[in-house]
Amino acid sequence: MSDKLTGLHPDLIIRVKHVLAAMAALGHPMIVTDGVRTDAQQVVLYAKGRTLPGRIVTNADGLHKRSNHQTKADGYGYAVDCTFLDATGVPTWDEALPWNAYGACAKALGLVWGGDFKSLVDKPHIELPIVGR
């Protein structure tokens, strides 16, 4: 997991670790699947469901509209995506899992939860609010 936290704002790292610990204590272990993304990685994600096969997963094209996963002017990324682990330790995005509890934990720590997004609900996504945006 530590490599997925590399380049993230230190406050986000602390809060993500608290969210994951809380979810594990509730019997729902989770992992970070995405942290900082390069511009090229974000461009490819944006193409999904548009010019590449798959469903649309982001509204940020990585160039004109940057994702909070991408490094900001201060050198940090401000977003992560997490998911649950099944009984065998395999990542799962099963809708039946307690995504709302995950979102509530994140929000209790002052994070923004993608499950509350209006234009593209993104339950795995949590981010540190960027002051002044």
N, C-alpha and C positions, 0 to 999 in steps of 0.2 A: 504493500500500500504506500510506503514512503515515497516511492518514485512518482506516484500519482499526485503527491502533495508538493513536489518540487516546483518552485516558482510561484506558489500561491501566497497571498498576503498572510502574514503570520497570525493575525486575528482570525482569519478564516480557518487556518489549520487547527487552531485550538478549538474552535467551535465545532468543526466537523468531527474531531476526535470525541468531543462530548456527545454529539448526536449518535455516533456509531456505538459508543459505550452504553448510552441509554437504550438504544434499540436492542443491543445484545442482552442487556439486563432484563428486557421484556421478553427475551427468548427469540428474537428476530435478528440474527447476525446479518450485517451488511458490509459491503466493501465500496471503496471509491473506484469507479470505472473510468472516469475522465476527469482530468484536472486542467492544466494549461494546454491549450492547443495552438499550433502554429497557424499562420494565415492560410497555408496550403491545406492543412487538415480541416479548417473551418470551411473553406471553399468547397471541398469535397462533400462535407456533411450537408451544406446548403444545396448541392446538386441532387442529393437523394430525393426522389419523388418528383424531381423536375426534369433533369437531363440524364439522371442515372436511375436504375431500378430501385424500388423501395418506396417507403412512405416518407413524407416530409417530416423532418425531425427538428428543423430550426428555421427561423425567419431571419437570422443574421447571416449575410452573405460573406462575411469575413473581410471585406474590403471597404465597401461604402457604409455598411452597418456592421460594426464589430460586435462579437460576442463577448460577454464577460469572462469567458474561458480564455480569451486572448489577452496577452500581456498589455497592460495599460501604460501610460506615460511614466508611472512611478516604478515600472519594472515588474509588477505583480499581476497575477491572474486573480480574479475575484469570484470564480464559480467552480463547482464540482458537480458531477453526476454520481449518484450512488445507486446500488441495487442490493437486493436481498440475496442470501445464500440459501440454497435448499438443504435438506438433511444430509446430503452427501458433499456439501461445500461448493456446489456448482452455482454460478450466478443465475438468477431468475428474475424476470420482470413481470411475473404473474400478477394480473390485476386484482386477484383475490387477497393478496398480501396487504398488510396494514400500512399502506402508503399515507393515509391521513394521519396516523400516529407519527410516522417519520416527518411529515410536514409540520405537525404540531410541535415536535421536539425542536426542529430547525427554527421555527418562528419564535418559540420560547427563548431561544438564544439570540434573537435579533436578526436572524437570517431571513432572506426572501425565499419562498418556496415556489418552484415552477408549477406546482399543482394548482396554484391560484392564478396563473397566467390566463388571460382571456382569449387571446388570439391563437395560441398553440399551447395547450396544457402539456406540461413537461414534468411529471411527477418525480423522476429521479434527480432533477436539478435543484440545487440550493446555491445561494450566492450571498456574499457580503454586500450590503448596500454601499454604494460609492458616494461619499459625501460630495455634494455640489453638483450632482447630475440631474 
